Amino acid sequence: MLERLMGHNDQIPFLPESLTRFHSRAVPSINVLDYLRRIIKFTKVEKSCLLLTLHYVDQICARTPLFTLSSLTCHRFIIASIAVCSKGMCDTFCTNSFYARVGGIPVSELNDLEREFLRMIDWRLTVSTPSLRTTS
């Protein structure tokens, strides 16, 4: 699903005003599926956080029409979403330095991505069951 969405969004012409903190300078060398596998392997992220990441994509795209999940934004969005979601919803979670190392970014960058992510979801981490059913 993410790869299909990214493929579609990669075709949309880039507008300078749509630049976000989630944009990387170049497409990462690891594909999104392998990136997710890496995160799951090393962080033991709960499945509920993965589902919530999809929900957050929907929410952010609805609130921020210029934001698109693309090859340039997906990886950084995913690591920020999983870090935030794990801290907000799970009993156990990793440190930011560990998430950053697994995600391949500096910890200071992950901190910035987390703040931007929380701003974009208006700090609304909890999700109702009907909303999750719509997402899944």
Stockholm file with secondary structure:
# STOCKHOLM 1.0

chainA/1-136         MLERLMGHNDQIPFLPESLTRFHSRAVPSINVLDYLRRIIKFTKVEKSCLLLTLHYVDQICARTPLFTLSSLTCHRFIIASIAVCSKGMCDTFCTNSFYARVGGIPVSELNDLEREFLRMIDWRLTVSTPSLRTTS
#=GR chainA/1-136 SS CHHHHHHHHHTSCCCGGGCCTTCCSSCCSSCHHHHHHHHHHHHCCCHHHHHHHHHHHHHHHHHCTTCCCCTTTHHHHHHHHHHHHHHHHCSCCCCHHHHHHHHTSCHHHHHHHHHHHHHHTTTCCCCCHHHHHHHC
#=GC SS_cons         CHHHHHHHHHTSCCCGGGCCTTCCSSCCSSCHHHHHHHHHHHHCCCHHHHHHHHHHHHHHHHHCTTCCCCTTTHHHHHHHHHHHHHHHHCSCCCCHHHHHHHHTSCHHHHHHHHHHHHHHTTTCCCCCHHHHHHHC
//
